[in-house]
C-alpha cells in the first residue's frame, strides 16, 4: 500500500472524521500520489491537499502553472534531498481529479516552521 496507507491510518485515528485538509511536501510526487489514492480509498475525495514546496525545488508548482511538466534547471533550495527537477506526470494529472493546492514558501519560512513545530 505504501503512502496510501497514511490515509487509512488517519481515518482510523480520527474515527472516520474528515480532516479539514492534508498538508504534505512534494518532491517527485510519490507521497502526493499515494496520499490522494488513500484519501480516495477511504471516501475522502473532497479533502483538500496543500502541496508544499520551497522556492528552487518547486517543480510541482511550475507544472501546475504551465499545465504541463516542467523540468527545473537545478534544485537551488536548501531542501535538495526533497526536491525533484521534474514532478511525476501522475501528480499533475491528479490536480484534475482531487482538490490539490500548490503552495511555495522560502527556505527560511520552511526552516522556521520546522524549528517552531
KOLGU-328974 format. One record per residue: residue number from 1; chain; residue in one letter; x negated, y negated, z negated of N, C-alpha, C in turn. Coordinates in pm, 1 decimal. Example, Ala and Ser with C-alpha at 12.3 -4.5 7.8 and 13.67 -1.06 7.14 Angstrom:
// residues 2
  pos  unit  code      n_xx      n_yy      n_zz     ca_xx     ca_yy     ca_zz      c_xx      c_yy      c_zz
    1     A     a   -1319.0     569.0    -780.0   -1230.0     450.0    -780.0   -1320.0     330.0    -780.0
    2     A     s   -1285.0     225.0    -708.0   -1367.0     106.0    -714.0   -1290.0      -3.0    -787.0
// end
This chain:
// residues 117
  pos  unit  code      n_xx      n_yy      n_zz     ca_xx     ca_yy     ca_zz      c_xx      c_yy      c_zz
    1     A     x     -81.0     120.5       0.0       0.0       0.0       0.0     -85.0    -126.4       0.0
    2     A     x    -200.3    -122.3     -56.5    -288.0    -238.9     -56.2    -224.6    -360.0    -121.1
    3     A     x    -244.7    -475.1     -55.5    -196.8    -601.4    -111.6     -44.9    -609.0    -123.5
    4     A     x      27.0    -531.8     -44.5     173.2    -538.1     -52.8     223.5    -495.1    -190.4
    5     A     x     144.1    -415.1    -260.8     185.4    -369.2    -393.9     189.1    -484.0    -495.3
    6     A     x     126.3    -595.3    -464.7     130.8    -711.2    -554.1     276.1    -755.9    -572.8
    7     A     x     352.7    -756.2    -465.1     493.2    -798.8    -474.8     574.5    -700.9    -557.6
    8     A     x     548.3    -573.0    -542.6     619.7    -473.7    -623.7     587.4    -493.2    -771.1
    9     A     x     462.6    -519.2    -801.2     422.7    -543.8    -940.1     491.5    -669.4    -993.7
   10     A     x     498.3    -774.3    -913.0     569.1    -895.4    -955.0     716.4    -865.7    -980.5
   11     A     x     776.3    -788.3    -891.2     918.0    -753.4    -904.1     944.7    -685.0   -1038.4
   12     A     x     860.0    -588.6   -1073.4     879.6    -515.8   -1198.9     849.8    -602.8   -1320.0
   13     A     x     745.3    -683.2   -1314.3     710.3    -767.3   -1429.0     810.0    -880.8   -1450.0
   14     A     x     875.7    -923.6   -1342.8     974.8   -1030.5   -1353.2    1116.8    -975.9   -1364.1
   15     A     x    1129.3    -844.6   -1385.5    1260.1    -778.4   -1397.5    1351.8    -811.6   -1279.4
   16     A     x    1293.1    -819.2   -1161.3    1371.0    -844.8   -1040.6    1405.3    -990.2   -1015.7
   17     A     x    1369.3   -1078.1   -1109.6    1395.8   -1221.4   -1091.8    1294.7   -1280.8    -993.7
   18     A     x    1345.0   -1349.4    -893.3    1257.6   -1407.1    -791.2    1173.3   -1520.3    -847.7
   19     A     x    1048.1   -1525.7    -808.4     967.9   -1644.2    -842.0    1009.2   -1759.7    -750.7
   20     A     x     980.4   -1881.4    -792.3    1011.6   -1997.4    -708.1     923.1   -2000.0    -584.3
   21     A     x     801.7   -1949.9    -597.8     706.7   -1947.3    -487.1     591.2   -1855.7    -525.5
   22     A     x     513.4   -1818.6    -426.8     389.8   -1743.1    -447.6     277.6   -1827.3    -388.9
   23     A     x     173.6   -1848.7    -467.2      58.5   -1926.1    -421.9     -59.3   -1830.3    -408.9
   24     A     x    -125.3   -1835.7    -292.7    -240.1   -1748.3    -271.8    -341.6   -1814.9    -180.7
   25     A     x    -462.0   -1764.8    -184.2    -566.5   -1816.5     -95.9    -565.0   -1738.6      35.1
   26     A     x    -606.8   -1806.1     139.9    -612.0   -1742.6     271.1    -754.8   -1747.7     322.8
   27     A     x    -804.1   -1632.6     362.3    -932.2   -1624.8     432.2    -902.6   -1575.0     571.4
   28     A     x    -918.9   -1445.8     590.8    -888.0   -1385.2     720.0    -742.0   -1349.9     736.3
   29     A     x    -667.9   -1346.7     625.2    -524.7   -1323.3     631.6    -477.4   -1192.6     571.6
   30     A     x    -567.4   -1106.0     530.5    -526.6    -976.5     476.8    -437.3    -986.7     354.4
   31     A     x    -473.6   -1071.8     260.4    -392.2   -1089.4     140.1    -255.6   -1147.9     176.7
   32     A     x    -254.8   -1250.9     258.8    -129.1   -1311.6     302.4     -39.1   -1209.2     371.0
   33     A     x     -94.2   -1135.4     463.8     -15.4   -1035.7     537.7      44.5    -931.6     443.8
   34     A     x     -35.7    -882.3     351.0      11.4    -780.4     258.4     117.9    -831.3     163.7
   35     A     x      99.8    -953.0     113.3     197.6   -1008.5      20.0     330.9   -1032.9      91.5
   36     A     x     326.2   -1083.5     214.3     451.5   -1101.2     289.3     519.9    -966.3     308.8
   37     A     x     445.0    -865.5     345.3     502.6    -731.2     363.5     567.5    -683.8     233.7
   38     A     x     499.9    -705.0     122.5     555.2    -664.5      -6.6     679.0    -742.3     -44.8
   39     A     x     678.5    -873.6     -21.2     796.2    -955.0     -51.0     915.5    -908.8      31.2
   40     A     x     891.5    -876.2     156.2     999.8    -826.1     240.5    1050.6    -692.1     188.3
   41     A     x     960.2    -609.1     142.4     997.2    -476.0      91.2    1089.4    -484.9     -30.9
   42     A     x    1062.3    -581.8    -120.5    1145.6    -593.7    -240.9    1267.0    -683.6    -218.3
   43     A     x    1285.2    -731.8     -95.4    1402.3    -812.4     -63.3    1388.5    -960.9     -91.3
   44     A     x    1266.7   -1005.9    -115.1    1243.5   -1146.9    -143.3    1201.0   -1219.9     -16.4
   45     A     x    1281.7   -1208.9      86.0    1245.8   -1265.6     216.1    1250.6   -1418.3     218.5
   46     A     x    1311.6   -1477.6     115.9    1323.0   -1622.9     111.0    1228.3   -1687.9      10.2
   47     A     x    1142.7   -1608.7     -53.0    1047.2   -1665.9    -148.1     931.2   -1726.6     -68.7
   48     A     x     914.4   -1858.4     -78.5     808.7   -1921.7      -0.5     669.2   -1888.1     -52.8
   49     A     x     576.3   -1889.2      39.9     435.6   -1870.3       6.6     362.6   -2000.2      35.5
   50     A     x     280.9   -2043.6     -58.7     192.4   -2157.0     -38.5      54.3   -2097.5     -11.8
   51     A     x       9.2   -2113.3     111.6    -117.3   -2055.0     157.5    -227.7   -2159.2     143.4
   52     A     x    -313.0   -2140.0      44.4    -415.6   -2238.4       9.1    -548.0   -2210.5      80.1
   53     A     x    -608.0   -2317.8     127.8    -743.0   -2311.6     184.9    -817.3   -2438.1     144.2
   54     A     x    -948.5   -2432.0     152.9   -1028.5   -2550.9     129.1   -1072.5   -2609.4     263.1
   55     A     x   -1094.3   -2739.4     262.8   -1145.1   -2807.1     382.7   -1274.9   -2740.1     425.2
   56     A     x   -1286.6   -2713.0     551.3   -1406.7   -2648.0     602.8   -1395.4   -2496.7     607.2
   57     A     x   -1283.4   -2443.3     555.5   -1255.0   -2299.3     562.4   -1105.7   -2282.7     591.4
   58     A     x   -1053.0   -2372.8     673.0    -908.8   -2384.9     691.5    -862.4   -2337.8     829.5
   59     A     x    -899.9   -2216.7     865.3    -862.9   -2163.4     996.8    -712.7   -2133.3    1006.4
   60     A     x    -649.1   -2097.3     895.8    -504.8   -2074.1     898.6    -430.8   -2205.5     925.2
   61     A     x    -469.5   -2310.5     854.9    -406.2   -2440.8     874.7    -425.0   -2488.9    1018.6
   62     A     x    -543.6   -2469.2    1070.9    -570.4   -2510.3    1209.2    -484.2   -2430.3    1306.7
   63     A     x    -469.5   -2301.8    1281.4    -386.3   -2217.1    1367.7    -239.4   -2260.2    1359.8
   64     A     x    -192.1   -2289.1    1239.4     -52.8   -2334.8    1223.6     -30.9   -2466.2    1297.8
   65     A     x    -123.9   -2557.2    1285.3    -112.0   -2688.1    1350.2    -109.6   -2674.0    1502.0
   66     A     x    -194.9   -2587.6    1555.5    -207.7   -2571.6    1700.4    -115.5   -2464.6    1758.9
   67     A     x     -50.3   -2389.9    1669.0      38.6   -2279.6    1709.6     -33.4   -2174.4    1793.0
   68     A     x    -161.7   -2160.2    1767.6    -243.8   -2056.1    1828.4    -369.3   -2041.1    1744.6
   69     A     x    -434.9   -1926.7    1758.1    -556.6   -1904.3    1680.5    -661.3   -2008.1    1714.6
   70     A     x    -730.8   -2052.0    1611.5    -839.2   -2148.5    1624.9    -961.3   -2087.6    1556.3
   71     A     x   -1074.0   -2095.2    1623.2   -1199.0   -2049.0    1563.3   -1278.3   -2170.3    1517.7
   72     A     x   -1303.4   -2177.6    1389.2   -1383.6   -2286.6    1335.0   -1528.6   -2268.7    1377.8
   73     A     x   -1601.0   -2377.0    1401.9   -1741.3   -2362.6    1441.4   -1827.9   -2303.6    1330.1
   74     A     x   -1789.4   -2330.8    1205.9   -1865.0   -2280.6    1090.6   -1777.7   -2295.7     965.8
   75     A     x   -1810.1   -2221.3     863.0   -1745.0   -2239.2     732.9   -1831.6   -2338.3     656.0
   76     A     x   -1777.1   -2456.2     630.1   -1855.3   -2560.5     562.8   -1811.7   -2581.2     417.9
   77     A     x   -1710.3   -2512.7     374.1   -1663.3   -2519.8     236.2   -1760.2   -2445.3     144.7
   78     A     x   -1758.7   -2478.9      16.8   -1838.2   -2401.7     -79.0   -1780.4   -2261.1     -95.6
   79     A     x   -1656.7   -2242.7     -54.3   -1589.6   -2111.7     -64.2   -1621.6   -2026.9      59.2
   80     A     x   -1749.2   -2011.5      88.1   -1791.3   -1939.4     208.8   -1744.5   -1793.9     210.7
   81     A     x   -1745.7   -1728.8      97.5   -1707.2   -1587.0      94.7   -1555.8   -1568.9     109.4
   82     A     x   -1477.0   -1674.3      89.5   -1331.8   -1665.6     104.4   -1285.9   -1703.0     244.2
   83     A     x   -1368.2   -1775.2     316.0   -1326.8   -1827.2     445.1   -1350.3   -1729.8     559.4
   84     A     x   -1276.8   -1752.7     665.3   -1295.1   -1679.8     790.4   -1287.0   -1782.6     902.1
   85     A     x   -1373.5   -1770.8     999.6   -1371.7   -1867.5    1109.4   -1240.8   -1861.0    1188.1
   86     A     x   -1179.6   -1742.6    1192.6   -1052.0   -1724.9    1261.4    -961.1   -1639.2    1174.2
   87     A     x    -840.8   -1685.8    1150.5    -743.3   -1606.8    1075.7    -684.6   -1500.5    1168.9
   88     A     x    -623.2   -1399.4    1112.6    -566.0   -1292.7    1195.1    -442.7   -1341.2    1271.8
   89     A     x    -421.9   -1282.2    1387.5    -302.7   -1314.1    1467.4    -175.7   -1282.7    1388.4
   90     A     x    -179.1   -1173.9    1311.5     -61.5   -1135.1    1232.9     -23.7   -1245.4    1134.1
   91     A     x    -122.2   -1309.3    1073.4     -93.2   -1417.4     978.9     -20.2   -1531.7    1047.7
   92     A     x     -66.3   -1567.6    1165.4       0.7   -1673.5    1239.9     141.9   -1630.2    1278.3
   93     A     x     158.0   -1506.3    1321.9     290.4   -1455.5    1359.3     387.6   -1458.3    1242.0
   94     A     x     337.4   -1431.9    1122.4     424.0   -1428.1    1004.2     486.1   -1563.5     971.7
   95     A     x     427.0   -1672.0    1020.9     485.3   -1804.2     995.7     621.1   -1818.4    1063.8
   96     A     x     650.3   -1731.6    1159.8     780.0   -1732.4    1227.8     880.7   -1641.1    1157.1
   97     A     x     831.4   -1555.3    1067.0     916.7   -1456.9    1000.4     942.1   -1487.1     852.9
   98     A     x     858.3   -1567.7     793.5     864.3   -1588.6     648.8     829.6   -1734.3     618.5
   99     A     x     888.9   -1793.1     514.0     852.5   -1931.0     479.4     711.5   -1937.7     419.8
  100     A     x     619.0   -1984.7     500.7     479.0   -1998.1     458.9     437.6   -2142.7     480.2
  101     A     x     385.2   -2203.4     375.2     343.3   -2343.8     380.1     192.4   -2350.6     363.1
  102     A     x     126.1   -2404.6     461.6     -18.8   -2419.5     457.2     -54.7   -2542.3     374.6
  103     A     x    -153.0   -2527.4     289.3    -199.3   -2638.1     206.1    -352.1   -2634.8     202.1
  104     A     x    -413.1   -2745.8     237.7    -559.5   -2755.7     239.8    -601.7   -2858.0     135.3
  105     A     x    -697.1   -2819.3      52.3    -748.7   -2908.6     -51.5    -900.1   -2919.1     -38.9
  106     A     x    -954.9   -3018.3    -102.8   -1100.8   -3036.3    -103.5   -1166.2   -2930.8    -192.3
  107     A     x   -1293.9   -2909.5    -171.1   -1368.8   -2819.2    -259.4   -1358.8   -2865.6    -404.0
  108     A     x   -1369.1   -2996.2    -426.1   -1363.6   -3048.9    -562.6   -1230.1   -3016.5    -628.7
  109     A     x   -1121.8   -3034.5    -555.7    -989.7   -3004.3    -611.0    -978.2   -2856.7    -645.8
  110     A     x   -1028.2   -2770.2    -558.9   -1022.8   -2626.5    -584.7   -1107.0   -2588.5    -706.4
  111     A     x   -1225.5   -2641.8    -714.9   -1313.8   -2611.0    -829.0   -1253.5   -2665.8    -958.1
  112     A     x   -1202.0   -2789.1    -953.7   -1139.0   -2847.2   -1072.9   -1021.7   -2761.8   -1120.5
  113     A     x    -942.4   -2709.7   -1028.0    -829.5   -2624.0   -1065.4    -877.3   -2495.2   -1131.3
  114     A     x    -985.7   -2437.9   -1079.2   -1041.3   -2316.1   -1138.7   -1088.6   -2341.7   -1280.9
  115     A     x   -1153.6   -2452.4   -1300.9   -1203.8   -2487.3   -1434.6   -1086.5   -2512.1   -1530.3
  116     A     x    -983.2   -2578.5   -1481.3    -867.5   -2610.3   -1564.1    -791.8   -2486.0   -1606.0
  117     A     x    -775.5   -2390.6   -1513.1    -697.7   -2270.6   -1543.4    -785.2   -2154.3   -1577.5
// end
